[in-house]
């Protein structure tokens, strides 16, 4: 029984942040007719205000809101681009915050450049190696090769976790040093909705934490498999 409780507690720790992020974003997803514009219109307005008219705003698939420093584009999901919800406005402001970071070449903006590419490369090659693991082990027929393959899997998971943790300051800055002051001082959102905006911005900043915890769960499964 204690083992079952520990397992449940472990799963809650791992998945609770991700569930909370999704809950907050969905909770404040309801359209607000009294809002003056959509998330996409707010993003374009803020980019002009901060003299970043060269940064484009594009539509992307659902749940893939992001700023691309390579293309210098703010990409918003249909709900954020065309919606007038609190989530849409907060997400748009958060991604514009990233655009401000990168175009001003702020120190926090170099975290992603420093860690993201290397970690993704490790994951990329690690996934291919793991995909071919059954073929290689069947040919070589050595348990040592299987263990080596699994160790490579662990390295890829560690790389992903470290990547997300390393760029957390960038996410927090985009939410609370950029988006929140912009929305507060600019009067883009009525004061009574600011607590909800803070919640959404916190969810935006902690999205990477939720992803990192999910990777830790996958890492735990690799370790269990090796044992």
MODELLER restraints for C-alpha pairs under 7 A, 6 or more apart:
rsr = mdl.restraints
at = mdl.atoms
rsr.add(forms.Gaussian(group=physical.xy_distance, feature=features.Distance(at['CA:14:A'], at['CA:213:A']), mean=5.30, stdev=0.5))
rsr.add(forms.Gaussian(group=physical.xy_distance, feature=features.Distance(at['CA:14:A'], at['CA:214:A']), mean=6.20, stdev=0.5))
rsr.add(forms.Gaussian(group=physical.xy_distance, feature=features.Distance(at['CA:14:A'], at['CA:217:A']), mean=6.69, stdev=0.5))
rsr.add(forms.Gaussian(group=physical.xy_distance, feature=features.Distance(at['CA:15:A'], at['CA:214:A']), mean=6.83, stdev=0.5))
rsr.add(forms.Gaussian(group=physical.xy_distance, feature=features.Distance(at['CA:17:A'], at['CA:210:A']), mean=5.24, stdev=0.5))
rsr.add(forms.Gaussian(group=physical.xy_distance, feature=features.Distance(at['CA:18:A'], at['CA:210:A']), mean=4.70, stdev=0.5))
rsr.add(forms.Gaussian(group=physical.xy_distance, feature=features.Distance(at['CA:21:A'], at['CA:203:A']), mean=4.92, stdev=0.5))
rsr.add(forms.Gaussian(group=physical.xy_distance, feature=features.Distance(at['CA:21:A'], at['CA:207:A']), mean=6.66, stdev=0.5))
rsr.add(forms.Gaussian(group=physical.xy_distance, feature=features.Distance(at['CA:24:A'], at['CA:199:A']), mean=6.93, stdev=0.5))
rsr.add(forms.Gaussian(group=physical.xy_distance, feature=features.Distance(at['CA:24:A'], at['CA:200:A']), mean=6.20, stdev=0.5))
rsr.add(forms.Gaussian(group=physical.xy_distance, feature=features.Distance(at['CA:24:A'], at['CA:203:A']), mean=6.85, stdev=0.5))
rsr.add(forms.Gaussian(group=physical.xy_distance, feature=features.Distance(at['CA:25:A'], at['CA:87:A']), mean=5.81, stdev=0.5))
rsr.add(forms.Gaussian(group=physical.xy_distance, feature=features.Distance(at['CA:25:A'], at['CA:200:A']), mean=6.12, stdev=0.5))
rsr.add(forms.Gaussian(group=physical.xy_distance, feature=features.Distance(at['CA:28:A'], at['CA:85:A']), mean=6.53, stdev=0.5))
rsr.add(forms.Gaussian(group=physical.xy_distance, feature=features.Distance(at['CA:28:A'], at['CA:86:A']), mean=5.57, stdev=0.5))
rsr.add(forms.Gaussian(group=physical.xy_distance, feature=features.Distance(at['CA:28:A'], at['CA:87:A']), mean=5.39, stdev=0.5))
rsr.add(forms.Gaussian(group=physical.xy_distance, feature=features.Distance(at['CA:29:A'], at['CA:85:A']), mean=5.24, stdev=0.5))
rsr.add(forms.Gaussian(group=physical.xy_distance, feature=features.Distance(at['CA:29:A'], at['CA:86:A']), mean=6.43, stdev=0.5))
rsr.add(forms.Gaussian(group=physical.xy_distance, feature=features.Distance(at['CA:29:A'], at['CA:87:A']), mean=5.38, stdev=0.5))
rsr.add(forms.Gaussian(group=physical.xy_distance, feature=features.Distance(at['CA:30:A'], at['CA:85:A']), mean=5.40, stdev=0.5))
rsr.add(forms.Gaussian(group=physical.xy_distance, feature=features.Distance(at['CA:31:A'], at['CA:83:A']), mean=6.51, stdev=0.5))
rsr.add(forms.Gaussian(group=physical.xy_distance, feature=features.Distance(at['CA:31:A'], at['CA:84:A']), mean=5.09, stdev=0.5))
rsr.add(forms.Gaussian(group=physical.xy_distance, feature=features.Distance(at['CA:31:A'], at['CA:85:A']), mean=4.29, stdev=0.5))
rsr.add(forms.Gaussian(group=physical.xy_distance, feature=features.Distance(at['CA:32:A'], at['CA:84:A']), mean=5.55, stdev=0.5))
rsr.add(forms.Gaussian(group=physical.xy_distance, feature=features.Distance(at['CA:32:A'], at['CA:85:A']), mean=5.27, stdev=0.5))
rsr.add(forms.Gaussian(group=physical.xy_distance, feature=features.Distance(at['CA:33:A'], at['CA:84:A']), mean=6.99, stdev=0.5))
rsr.add(forms.Gaussian(group=physical.xy_distance, feature=features.Distance(at['CA:35:A'], at['CA:84:A']), mean=6.14, stdev=0.5))
rsr.add(forms.Gaussian(group=physical.xy_distance, feature=features.Distance(at['CA:37:A'], at['CA:84:A']), mean=6.32, stdev=0.5))
rsr.add(forms.Gaussian(group=physical.xy_distance, feature=features.Distance(at['CA:38:A'], at['CA:81:A']), mean=6.50, stdev=0.5))
rsr.add(forms.Gaussian(group=physical.xy_distance, feature=features.Distance(at['CA:38:A'], at['CA:82:A']), mean=5.37, stdev=0.5))
rsr.add(forms.Gaussian(group=physical.xy_distance, feature=features.Distance(at['CA:38:A'], at['CA:83:A']), mean=5.16, stdev=0.5))
rsr.add(forms.Gaussian(group=physical.xy_distance, feature=features.Distance(at['CA:38:A'], at['CA:84:A']), mean=4.60, stdev=0.5))
rsr.add(forms.Gaussian(group=physical.xy_distance, feature=features.Distance(at['CA:38:A'], at['CA:89:A']), mean=6.97, stdev=0.5))
rsr.add(forms.Gaussian(group=physical.xy_distance, feature=features.Distance(at['CA:39:A'], at['CA:80:A']), mean=5.29, stdev=0.5))
rsr.add(forms.Gaussian(group=physical.xy_distance, feature=features.Distance(at['CA:39:A'], at['CA:81:A']), mean=4.97, stdev=0.5))
rsr.add(forms.Gaussian(group=physical.xy_distance, feature=features.Distance(at['CA:39:A'], at['CA:82:A']), mean=6.21, stdev=0.5))
rsr.add(forms.Gaussian(group=physical.xy_distance, feature=features.Distance(at['CA:39:A'], at['CA:83:A']), mean=6.02, stdev=0.5))
rsr.add(forms.Gaussian(group=physical.xy_distance, feature=features.Distance(at['CA:39:A'], at['CA:84:A']), mean=6.33, stdev=0.5))
rsr.add(forms.Gaussian(group=physical.xy_distance, feature=features.Distance(at['CA:39:A'], at['CA:88:A']), mean=4.97, stdev=0.5))
rsr.add(forms.Gaussian(group=physical.xy_distance, feature=features.Distance(at['CA:39:A'], at['CA:89:A']), mean=4.60, stdev=0.5))
rsr.add(forms.Gaussian(group=physical.xy_distance, feature=features.Distance(at['CA:39:A'], at['CA:92:A']), mean=5.34, stdev=0.5))
rsr.add(forms.Gaussian(group=physical.xy_distance, feature=features.Distance(at['CA:40:A'], at['CA:80:A']), mean=6.81, stdev=0.5))
rsr.add(forms.Gaussian(group=physical.xy_distance, feature=features.Distance(at['CA:40:A'], at['CA:81:A']), mean=4.18, stdev=0.5))
rsr.add(forms.Gaussian(group=physical.xy_distance, feature=features.Distance(at['CA:40:A'], at['CA:82:A']), mean=6.15, stdev=0.5))
rsr.add(forms.Gaussian(group=physical.xy_distance, feature=features.Distance(at['CA:40:A'], at['CA:92:A']), mean=6.74, stdev=0.5))
rsr.add(forms.Gaussian(group=physical.xy_distance, feature=features.Distance(at['CA:42:A'], at['CA:89:A']), mean=6.95, stdev=0.5))
rsr.add(forms.Gaussian(group=physical.xy_distance, feature=features.Distance(at['CA:42:A'], at['CA:92:A']), mean=6.97, stdev=0.5))
rsr.add(forms.Gaussian(group=physical.xy_distance, feature=features.Distance(at['CA:43:A'], at['CA:92:A']), mean=5.52, stdev=0.5))
rsr.add(forms.Gaussian(group=physical.xy_distance, feature=features.Distance(at['CA:43:A'], at['CA:93:A']), mean=6.34, stdev=0.5))
rsr.add(forms.Gaussian(group=physical.xy_distance, feature=features.Distance(at['CA:43:A'], at['CA:96:A']), mean=6.27, stdev=0.5))
rsr.add(forms.Gaussian(group=physical.xy_distance, feature=features.Distance(at['CA:44:A'], at['CA:57:A']), mean=6.75, stdev=0.5))
rsr.add(forms.Gaussian(group=physical.xy_distance, feature=features.Distance(at['CA:47:A'], at['CA:53:A']), mean=5.59, stdev=0.5))
rsr.add(forms.Gaussian(group=physical.xy_distance, feature=features.Distance(at['CA:47:A'], at['CA:55:A']), mean=6.99, stdev=0.5))
rsr.add(forms.Gaussian(group=physical.xy_distance, feature=features.Distance(at['CA:47:A'], at['CA:96:A']), mean=6.94, stdev=0.5))
rsr.add(forms.Gaussian(group=physical.xy_distance, feature=features.Distance(at['CA:55:A'], at['CA:72:A']), mean=5.54, stdev=0.5))
rsr.add(forms.Gaussian(group=physical.xy_distance, feature=features.Distance(at['CA:55:A'], at['CA:73:A']), mean=5.48, stdev=0.5))
rsr.add(forms.Gaussian(group=physical.xy_distance, feature=features.Distance(at['CA:56:A'], at['CA:72:A']), mean=6.96, stdev=0.5))
rsr.add(forms.Gaussian(group=physical.xy_distance, feature=features.Distance(at['CA:56:A'], at['CA:73:A']), mean=4.81, stdev=0.5))
rsr.add(forms.Gaussian(group=physical.xy_distance, feature=features.Distance(at['CA:56:A'], at['CA:74:A']), mean=6.15, stdev=0.5))
rsr.add(forms.Gaussian(group=physical.xy_distance, feature=features.Distance(at['CA:57:A'], at['CA:73:A']), mean=5.78, stdev=0.5))
rsr.add(forms.Gaussian(group=physical.xy_distance, feature=features.Distance(at['CA:57:A'], at['CA:74:A']), mean=4.78, stdev=0.5))
rsr.add(forms.Gaussian(group=physical.xy_distance, feature=features.Distance(at['CA:57:A'], at['CA:75:A']), mean=5.80, stdev=0.5))
rsr.add(forms.Gaussian(group=physical.xy_distance, feature=features.Distance(at['CA:58:A'], at['CA:73:A']), mean=6.91, stdev=0.5))
rsr.add(forms.Gaussian(group=physical.xy_distance, feature=features.Distance(at['CA:58:A'], at['CA:74:A']), mean=6.22, stdev=0.5))
rsr.add(forms.Gaussian(group=physical.xy_distance, feature=features.Distance(at['CA:58:A'], at['CA:75:A']), mean=4.75, stdev=0.5))
rsr.add(forms.Gaussian(group=physical.xy_distance, feature=features.Distance(at['CA:58:A'], at['CA:76:A']), mean=6.31, stdev=0.5))
rsr.add(forms.Gaussian(group=physical.xy_distance, feature=features.Distance(at['CA:59:A'], at['CA:75:A']), mean=5.44, stdev=0.5))
rsr.add(forms.Gaussian(group=physical.xy_distance, feature=features.Distance(at['CA:59:A'], at['CA:76:A']), mean=5.08, stdev=0.5))
rsr.add(forms.Gaussian(group=physical.xy_distance, feature=features.Distance(at['CA:59:A'], at['CA:77:A']), mean=5.68, stdev=0.5))
rsr.add(forms.Gaussian(group=physical.xy_distance, feature=features.Distance(at['CA:59:A'], at['CA:78:A']), mean=6.30, stdev=0.5))
rsr.add(forms.Gaussian(group=physical.xy_distance, feature=features.Distance(at['CA:59:A'], at['CA:81:A']), mean=6.71, stdev=0.5))
rsr.add(forms.Gaussian(group=physical.xy_distance, feature=features.Distance(at['CA:60:A'], at['CA:75:A']), mean=5.62, stdev=0.5))
rsr.add(forms.Gaussian(group=physical.xy_distance, feature=features.Distance(at['CA:60:A'], at['CA:76:A']), mean=5.50, stdev=0.5))
rsr.add(forms.Gaussian(group=physical.xy_distance, feature=features.Distance(at['CA:60:A'], at['CA:77:A']), mean=4.89, stdev=0.5))
rsr.add(forms.Gaussian(group=physical.xy_distance, feature=features.Distance(at['CA:60:A'], at['CA:78:A']), mean=6.98, stdev=0.5))
rsr.add(forms.Gaussian(group=physical.xy_distance, feature=features.Distance(at['CA:61:A'], at['CA:77:A']), mean=5.28, stdev=0.5))
rsr.add(forms.Gaussian(group=physical.xy_distance, feature=features.Distance(at['CA:62:A'], at['CA:77:A']), mean=4.86, stdev=0.5))
rsr.add(forms.Gaussian(group=physical.xy_distance, feature=features.Distance(at['CA:62:A'], at['CA:78:A']), mean=6.59, stdev=0.5))
rsr.add(forms.Gaussian(group=physical.xy_distance, feature=features.Distance(at['CA:63:A'], at['CA:77:A']), mean=6.27, stdev=0.5))
rsr.add(forms.Gaussian(group=physical.xy_distance, feature=features.Distance(at['CA:64:A'], at['CA:77:A']), mean=6.21, stdev=0.5))
rsr.add(forms.Gaussian(group=physical.xy_distance, feature=features.Distance(at['CA:65:A'], at['CA:75:A']), mean=5.62, stdev=0.5))
rsr.add(forms.Gaussian(group=physical.xy_distance, feature=features.Distance(at['CA:65:A'], at['CA:76:A']), mean=4.58, stdev=0.5))
rsr.add(forms.Gaussian(group=physical.xy_distance, feature=features.Distance(at['CA:65:A'], at['CA:77:A']), mean=5.54, stdev=0.5))
rsr.add(forms.Gaussian(group=physical.xy_distance, feature=features.Distance(at['CA:66:A'], at['CA:74:A']), mean=6.21, stdev=0.5))
rsr.add(forms.Gaussian(group=physical.xy_distance, feature=features.Distance(at['CA:66:A'], at['CA:75:A']), mean=5.37, stdev=0.5))
rsr.add(forms.Gaussian(group=physical.xy_distance, feature=features.Distance(at['CA:66:A'], at['CA:76:A']), mean=6.64, stdev=0.5))
rsr.add(forms.Gaussian(group=physical.xy_distance, feature=features.Distance(at['CA:66:A'], at['CA:95:A']), mean=5.98, stdev=0.5))
rsr.add(forms.Gaussian(group=physical.xy_distance, feature=features.Distance(at['CA:67:A'], at['CA:73:A']), mean=5.81, stdev=0.5))
rsr.add(forms.Gaussian(group=physical.xy_distance, feature=features.Distance(at['CA:67:A'], at['CA:74:A']), mean=4.42, stdev=0.5))
rsr.add(forms.Gaussian(group=physical.xy_distance, feature=features.Distance(at['CA:67:A'], at['CA:75:A']), mean=5.86, stdev=0.5))
rsr.add(forms.Gaussian(group=physical.xy_distance, feature=features.Distance(at['CA:67:A'], at['CA:95:A']), mean=5.57, stdev=0.5))
rsr.add(forms.Gaussian(group=physical.xy_distance, feature=features.Distance(at['CA:67:A'], at['CA:98:A']), mean=6.36, stdev=0.5))
rsr.add(forms.Gaussian(group=physical.xy_distance, feature=features.Distance(at['CA:67:A'], at['CA:99:A']), mean=6.57, stdev=0.5))
rsr.add(forms.Gaussian(group=physical.xy_distance, feature=features.Distance(at['CA:68:A'], at['CA:74:A']), mean=6.40, stdev=0.5))
rsr.add(forms.Gaussian(group=physical.xy_distance, feature=features.Distance(at['CA:69:A'], at['CA:102:A']), mean=6.77, stdev=0.5))
rsr.add(forms.Gaussian(group=physical.xy_distance, feature=features.Distance(at['CA:74:A'], at['CA:95:A']), mean=6.31, stdev=0.5))
rsr.add(forms.Gaussian(group=physical.xy_distance, feature=features.Distance(at['CA:74:A'], at['CA:96:A']), mean=6.80, stdev=0.5))
rsr.add(forms.Gaussian(group=physical.xy_distance, feature=features.Distance(at['CA:79:A'], at['CA:88:A']), mean=6.61, stdev=0.5))
rsr.add(forms.Gaussian(group=physical.xy_distance, feature=features.Distance(at['CA:80:A'], at['CA:88:A']), mean=4.01, stdev=0.5))
rsr.add(forms.Gaussian(group=physical.xy_distance, feature=features.Distance(at['CA:80:A'], at['CA:91:A']), mean=6.79, stdev=0.5))
rsr.add(forms.Gaussian(group=physical.xy_distance, feature=features.Distance(at['CA:80:A'], at['CA:92:A']), mean=6.72, stdev=0.5))
rsr.add(forms.Gaussian(group=physical.xy_distance, feature=features.Distance(at['CA:81:A'], at['CA:88:A']), mean=6.97, stdev=0.5))
rsr.add(forms.Gaussian(group=physical.xy_distance, feature=features.Distance(at['CA:86:A'], at['CA:197:A']), mean=6.33, stdev=0.5))
rsr.add(forms.Gaussian(group=physical.xy_distance, feature=features.Distance(at['CA:87:A'], at['CA:200:A']), mean=6.10, stdev=0.5))
rsr.add(forms.Gaussian(group=physical.xy_distance, feature=features.Distance(at['CA:90:A'], at['CA:197:A']), mean=6.10, stdev=0.5))
rsr.add(forms.Gaussian(group=physical.xy_distance, feature=features.Distance(at['CA:90:A'], at['CA:200:A']), mean=6.40, stdev=0.5))
rsr.add(forms.Gaussian(group=physical.xy_distance, feature=features.Distance(at['CA:90:A'], at['CA:201:A']), mean=6.10, stdev=0.5))
rsr.add(forms.Gaussian(group=physical.xy_distance, feature=features.Distance(at['CA:93:A'], at['CA:179:A']), mean=4.94, stdev=0.5))
rsr.add(forms.Gaussian(group=physical.xy_distance, feature=features.Distance(at['CA:94:A'], at['CA:174:A']), mean=5.47, stdev=0.5))
rsr.add(forms.Gaussian(group=physical.xy_distance, feature=features.Distance(at['CA:94:A'], at['CA:175:A']), mean=5.25, stdev=0.5))
rsr.add(forms.Gaussian(group=physical.xy_distance, feature=features.Distance(at['CA:94:A'], at['CA:179:A']), mean=5.19, stdev=0.5))
rsr.add(forms.Gaussian(group=physical.xy_distance, feature=features.Distance(at['CA:97:A'], at['CA:174:A']), mean=4.55, stdev=0.5))
rsr.add(forms.Gaussian(group=physical.xy_distance, feature=features.Distance(at['CA:97:A'], at['CA:175:A']), mean=6.99, stdev=0.5))
rsr.add(forms.Gaussian(group=physical.xy_distance, feature=features.Distance(at['CA:97:A'], at['CA:178:A']), mean=5.17, stdev=0.5))
rsr.add(forms.Gaussian(group=physical.xy_distance, feature=features.Distance(at['CA:97:A'], at['CA:179:A']), mean=5.76, stdev=0.5))
rsr.add(forms.Gaussian(group=physical.xy_distance, feature=features.Distance(at['CA:98:A'], at['CA:174:A']), mean=5.55, stdev=0.5))
rsr.add(forms.Gaussian(group=physical.xy_distance, feature=features.Distance(at['CA:101:A'], at['CA:109:A']), mean=5.55, stdev=0.5))
rsr.add(forms.Gaussian(group=physical.xy_distance, feature=features.Distance(at['CA:102:A'], at['CA:109:A']), mean=5.40, stdev=0.5))
rsr.add(forms.Gaussian(group=physical.xy_distance, feature=features.Distance(at['CA:108:A'], at['CA:169:A']), mean=6.91, stdev=0.5))
rsr.add(forms.Gaussian(group=physical.xy_distance, feature=features.Distance(at['CA:108:A'], at['CA:170:A']), mean=5.35, stdev=0.5))
rsr.add(forms.Gaussian(group=physical.xy_distance, feature=features.Distance(at['CA:109:A'], at['CA:170:A']), mean=6.27, stdev=0.5))
rsr.add(forms.Gaussian(group=physical.xy_distance, feature=features.Distance(at['CA:111:A'], at['CA:166:A']), mean=6.82, stdev=0.5))
rsr.add(forms.Gaussian(group=physical.xy_distance, feature=features.Distance(at['CA:111:A'], at['CA:167:A']), mean=5.50, stdev=0.5))
rsr.add(forms.Gaussian(group=physical.xy_distance, feature=features.Distance(at['CA:112:A'], at['CA:167:A']), mean=5.79, stdev=0.5))
rsr.add(forms.Gaussian(group=physical.xy_distance, feature=features.Distance(at['CA:115:A'], at['CA:163:A']), mean=5.73, stdev=0.5))
rsr.add(forms.Gaussian(group=physical.xy_distance, feature=features.Distance(at['CA:116:A'], at['CA:163:A']), mean=5.88, stdev=0.5))
rsr.add(forms.Gaussian(group=physical.xy_distance, feature=features.Distance(at['CA:119:A'], at['CA:159:A']), mean=5.17, stdev=0.5))
rsr.add(forms.Gaussian(group=physical.xy_distance, feature=features.Distance(at['CA:119:A'], at['CA:160:A']), mean=6.03, stdev=0.5))
rsr.add(forms.Gaussian(group=physical.xy_distance, feature=features.Distance(at['CA:119:A'], at['CA:163:A']), mean=6.16, stdev=0.5))
rsr.add(forms.Gaussian(group=physical.xy_distance, feature=features.Distance(at['CA:122:A'], at['CA:156:A']), mean=5.91, stdev=0.5))
rsr.add(forms.Gaussian(group=physical.xy_distance, feature=features.Distance(at['CA:123:A'], at['CA:156:A']), mean=4.84, stdev=0.5))
rsr.add(forms.Gaussian(group=physical.xy_distance, feature=features.Distance(at['CA:126:A'], at['CA:152:A']), mean=6.14, stdev=0.5))
rsr.add(forms.Gaussian(group=physical.xy_distance, feature=features.Distance(at['CA:126:A'], at['CA:153:A']), mean=6.13, stdev=0.5))
rsr.add(forms.Gaussian(group=physical.xy_distance, feature=features.Distance(at['CA:126:A'], at['CA:156:A']), mean=5.89, stdev=0.5))
rsr.add(forms.Gaussian(group=physical.xy_distance, feature=features.Distance(at['CA:130:A'], at['CA:149:A']), mean=6.32, stdev=0.5))
rsr.add(forms.Gaussian(group=physical.xy_distance, feature=features.Distance(at['CA:130:A'], at['CA:153:A']), mean=6.74, stdev=0.5))
rsr.add(forms.Gaussian(group=physical.xy_distance, feature=features.Distance(at['CA:133:A'], at['CA:149:A']), mean=6.49, stdev=0.5))
rsr.add(forms.Gaussian(group=physical.xy_distance, feature=features.Distance(at['CA:137:A'], at['CA:145:A']), mean=6.44, stdev=0.5))
rsr.add(forms.Gaussian(group=physical.xy_distance, feature=features.Distance(at['CA:137:A'], at['CA:146:A']), mean=6.15, stdev=0.5))
rsr.add(forms.Gaussian(group=physical.xy_distance, feature=features.Distance(at['CA:147:A'], at['CA:226:A']), mean=6.76, stdev=0.5))
rsr.add(forms.Gaussian(group=physical.xy_distance, feature=features.Distance(at['CA:150:A'], at['CA:222:A']), mean=6.76, stdev=0.5))
rsr.add(forms.Gaussian(group=physical.xy_distance, feature=features.Distance(at['CA:150:A'], at['CA:226:A']), mean=6.82, stdev=0.5))
rsr.add(forms.Gaussian(group=physical.xy_distance, feature=features.Distance(at['CA:154:A'], at['CA:219:A']), mean=5.91, stdev=0.5))
rsr.add(forms.Gaussian(group=physical.xy_distance, feature=features.Distance(at['CA:154:A'], at['CA:222:A']), mean=6.38, stdev=0.5))
rsr.add(forms.Gaussian(group=physical.xy_distance, feature=features.Distance(at['CA:157:A'], at['CA:215:A']), mean=6.03, stdev=0.5))
rsr.add(forms.Gaussian(group=physical.xy_distance, feature=features.Distance(at['CA:157:A'], at['CA:219:A']), mean=5.64, stdev=0.5))
rsr.add(forms.Gaussian(group=physical.xy_distance, feature=features.Distance(at['CA:160:A'], at['CA:212:A']), mean=6.95, stdev=0.5))
rsr.add(forms.Gaussian(group=physical.xy_distance, feature=features.Distance(at['CA:160:A'], at['CA:215:A']), mean=6.90, stdev=0.5))
rsr.add(forms.Gaussian(group=physical.xy_distance, feature=features.Distance(at['CA:161:A'], at['CA:212:A']), mean=4.77, stdev=0.5))
rsr.add(forms.Gaussian(group=physical.xy_distance, feature=features.Distance(at['CA:161:A'], at['CA:215:A']), mean=6.18, stdev=0.5))
rsr.add(forms.Gaussian(group=physical.xy_distance, feature=features.Distance(at['CA:161:A'], at['CA:216:A']), mean=6.76, stdev=0.5))
rsr.add(forms.Gaussian(group=physical.xy_distance, feature=features.Distance(at['CA:164:A'], at['CA:208:A']), mean=5.51, stdev=0.5))
rsr.add(forms.Gaussian(group=physical.xy_distance, feature=features.Distance(at['CA:164:A'], at['CA:209:A']), mean=6.67, stdev=0.5))
rsr.add(forms.Gaussian(group=physical.xy_distance, feature=features.Distance(at['CA:164:A'], at['CA:212:A']), mean=5.81, stdev=0.5))
rsr.add(forms.Gaussian(group=physical.xy_distance, feature=features.Distance(at['CA:165:A'], at['CA:209:A']), mean=6.91, stdev=0.5))
rsr.add(forms.Gaussian(group=physical.xy_distance, feature=features.Distance(at['CA:171:A'], at['CA:205:A']), mean=4.83, stdev=0.5))
rsr.add(forms.Gaussian(group=physical.xy_distance, feature=features.Distance(at['CA:172:A'], at['CA:205:A']), mean=5.13, stdev=0.5))
rsr.add(forms.Gaussian(group=physical.xy_distance, feature=features.Distance(at['CA:175:A'], at['CA:201:A']), mean=5.31, stdev=0.5))
rsr.add(forms.Gaussian(group=physical.xy_distance, feature=features.Distance(at['CA:175:A'], at['CA:202:A']), mean=6.95, stdev=0.5))
rsr.add(forms.Gaussian(group=physical.xy_distance, feature=features.Distance(at['CA:175:A'], at['CA:205:A']), mean=6.23, stdev=0.5))
rsr.add(forms.Gaussian(group=physical.xy_distance, feature=features.Distance(at['CA:183:A'], at['CA:189:A']), mean=6.35, stdev=0.5))
